[in-house]
Amino acid sequence: MNILANDGISPSGEQALRDAGHTLYTEFVDADSLQAFIHEHAIDGILVRSATKVRQPLIDACPTLKFIGRGGVGMDNIDVEYARNQGLTVFNTPAASSQSVAELVMGHLFSLARFQHDSNRQMPARGADEFKALKKAYGKGTELRGKTLGIVGFGRIGRSLASYALGCGMNVVAHDPFVSDGEVSVTVGGQTLTIDCPRLPLNELLSTSDMVSMHVPAQADGSAVIGEAELAAMKPGSFLVNAARGGSVDEDALMAALNSGHLAGAGLDVFVGEPAPRADVLAHDKLALTPHIGAATSEAQDRIGLELAAQIAALA
């Protein structure tokens, strides 16, 4: 088959597809040229990550397409139901990036708790002359051990995050109306423990958690899961991390909660308006920021590439 990996693919995934006899194109094709490229090269399937959108007009214009693969979890950049109704196979790699996203969230939590996100900005400019002042400013951090982490969305990523947090001595509570249990496996020193994390209504989770992490898909109506009312329900001085989807948290309401001091800080890996986030969000001193890199580890990309290749092999 002729396959276009429009947002790239790991070397291991590329090799697996080529070894299977497929013709693979890995150069990025912009949206305006995508239809022509698919026709010119008789593309059977397209692999995307988050940059490329596969919407109804492209699907209608390219009847030779047989499948669409998403290297990652969310598929909101693909008109999934419409594509499947047209006979296309649509698949993703939901398990491949769970650990990498969970580790990034833990990094944000550690950074926020000890003000590293801001001290890393200030030390190069002010450290030589204002060392004692900065030491005083950042000398009121907090430990993660003993704190309660609330996880909104308790799928693969949420449970992977829970295993890390539990291993650090945190308490974990979860909210997810679509799961039937809160079980998490934690492996320490070769021994595996199964811990049942309490599942709570959203407002109860928000009001009792010291830190909250978002792991929900984009909402069908585009609404935020965490808005002004939900932020107000959070504990004063708590932290919020969003490594799910831009728009899951209302950015205006978040900025207001940070400015008022109700929230001590927040970590964002995803933004409204990507790839052009708001300048005021990027400049806020209470925000720890990363540019949508949750799954951007070599290990996760290898797993994603190999899982895509395996799912394509299963189509034969």
PyMOL commands that set and color helices and strands:
alter all, ss='L'
color gray80, all
select helices_A, chain A and resi 11-19+31-40+56-61+80-85+98-113+116-137+156-167+202-208+228-233+251-260+279-283+298-315
alter helices_A, ss='H'
color red, helices_A
select strands_A, chain A and resi 2-5+23-25+45-48+67-70+89-92+148-152+171-175+183-188+191-196+211-214+238-242+263-268+287-289
alter strands_A, ss='S'
color yellow, strands_A
deselect
rebuild
show_as cartoon
